[in-house]
Amino acid sequence: MTIPALPTSRHEGDKAGALDESITAWALAARGGDTDAVERFVRALHRDVQRYVAHLCADPQAVDDLAQDTFLRALGSLHRFEGRSSARAWLLSIARRAVIDSYRYAAGRPRLSDVPDWQLAVELAQPQNLPGFDDGIALVDLLASLPDERRDAFVLTQLVGLPYAEAAEVSKCPVGTIRSRVARARATLMALLDDAGTSHALEAVGEDEPAVVAA
């Protein structure tokens, strides 16, 4: 059975880079009070933020609130954004902080359930046409088998689409570490897909970045 691979062509990479430049330009214009730029900035990154917080969050019902919190924080901090990194990486760093803060807040409150359901949130947030999605092999189930740090690196680079350097900035680790984590995550996913007879699904993933498998 055929499973569509994630797009990794040079043309797709160029389009993604151009979009990131536009989004960063909108963020800088929004900082100057351009309301149209604010709307474009939010609209362009809303789905990425939802997908990322769904991946990090244990409560699928909190995803929309966390995404809203992320944008409120970002819009309140735009005056400090100078465009030294892409607006996407900057915003996802804020999203990570919003999720961490929500965990800290929840830690001091009674919990009604200890069953994490981030898997459902990711499945609801992920786009169509990802490996396995259309053929009954849920990507979220495969991702759940990965260690947290490798899953995070894979989601940032292969699903959200951040360059490795910007994923390293979001994760606050060296870029070589991100490459290593993605390579190891990809190897694990390939093995799982191979067991299902569909290992070709991830063959193109990550080809634009060298795989550095370090200890």
Protein Blocks (a to p, Z undefined) as FASTA:
>chain_A
ZZddddfbfklmmmmmmmmmmmmmmmmmmmnopaklmmmmmmmmmmmmmmmmmmmpcbfk
lmmmmmmmmmmmmmmmmmmpgolacfklmmmmmmmmmmmmmmmmmmmpccfbfcdcklmm
mmmmpcghiehklnopafklmmmmpcfklmmmmmmmmmnopafklmmmmnopafklmmmm
mmmmmmmmmmmmmmnopammmmmgoklpccdddZZ
